[in-house]
Amino acid sequence: MSTQRNPAPLNPKIAATFSPPVMAARRWLQGVEFPPERPLINVSQAAPVAPPPEALRQAIAEAALHDDDAHLYGPVLGLPALREAVAANWSRAYGGTIHPDQVAITSGCNQAFCAAIATLAEAGDSVMIPSPWYFNHKMWLDMTGVETRVLPCEGDMLPDPERAAALLDSRVRAILLVTPNNPTGAEYPANLVRAFYDLAKSRGIALVLDETYRDFDSRTGAPHDLFQDPDWARTVIHLYSFSKAYRLTGHRVGALIGARKRLNEVEKFLDTVTICPNQLGQRAALFGLQTLGPWLAGERAEILARKATIRRGMPALEGWQLLGAGAYFAYLQHPFKVSSDNLARNLVKQAGILLLPGTMFAPTLDAGGTGDAEKQLRIAFANADSAGLEQMFARLAAFSG
């Protein structure tokens, strides 16, 4: 007599969380052939696929061969030398004062975000996020039972502090801003960032500021003045990624900057999850900060050239609208009656273009959204040069929906 047992239970909050969008989009490629004369144009993921520059790869190799400590557990909050370099670099760049013990090194910026939220909110609390949002942020909040307090952005893709103030209540523990923004590319003006800082400070909540793409901001000088406030650490939690700047996506190195007391709590989270950041990746990030400034300036110039190509190409798309462009992204509104989700699938088959629909970045109508997501698309041009983008525009112009 056989006995059947019920399968082990699933956490319902994780089960209810949507699947990773980039992985879902990649499955649209299954069974689709792309002829040599019209290869796939992949503008779906905001991560460089080229390896780091040779000098950086050599530094990683040298560390792997000759630095025995690179293969051992290290400090939970990161290498002291890297924390010191981040503090010094950021203090210069922002014209403020950041101390090494206010810096934590994390296994990528996603982990920095998760650690920040873990110290801020528990199930039943809320975090305010402008919409469109970065999908991994929404996924983590959903998994942990933290409500996403949606702050819809209007046509300029900038969040409104006054609208935010009206939506705040005692359950909201933090406001999250991403600038330059993923997915829209919008670069938030310094006075807008300051307005949200003042709002968060007045309400006694955190401002979580994700500046993953700060190295590709088209503006010169500091993007905001928050670190110039001697009291910044009471309100600001800053997040950063070395992955985009130095092509270290596989090494998983990010940073979290905040109050010393908060970093004590961050340390608990990180020790439980990864024990320490990747040792070789940290050494690579330190090498990048110390020696690759001119190389990174060239990377920024290339990204800005691609942004200019995006703006030049838009007039050829009748009925389309460019809602935002910056860093790695362009955010578009399409003119077709079909939902952006179905349109994105059709573009793979009919135009050989893989991009992501707005439905992956904002609440849809059936989820209480405005329906804007059904008209929007994200183009991530980290891996498409100007020639590739021109070809993409040619295909989009010929596409009939």
Secondary structure, 3 states (H helix, E strand, C coil): CCCCCCCCCCCHHHHHCCCCHHHHHHHHHCCCCCCCCCCCEECCCCCCCCCCCHHHHHHHHHHHHHCHHHHCCCCCCCCHHHHHHHHHHHHHHHCCCCCHHHEEEECCHHHHHHHHHHHHCCCCCEEEEEECCCHHHHHHHHHHCCEEEEEECCCCCCCCHHHHHHHCCCCEEEEEEECCCCCCCCCCCHHHHHHHHHHHHHHCCEEEEECCCHHHCCCCCCCCCHHHCCCHHHCEEEEEEHHHHHCCHHHCCEEEECCHHHHHHHHHHHHHHCCCCCHHHHHHHHHHHHHCHHHHHHHHHHHHHHHHHHHHHHHHCCCCEEEEEECCEEEEECCCCCCHHHHHHHHHHHHCEECEEHHHCCCCHHHCCCCHHHHEEEEECCCCCHHHHHHHHHHHHHCCC
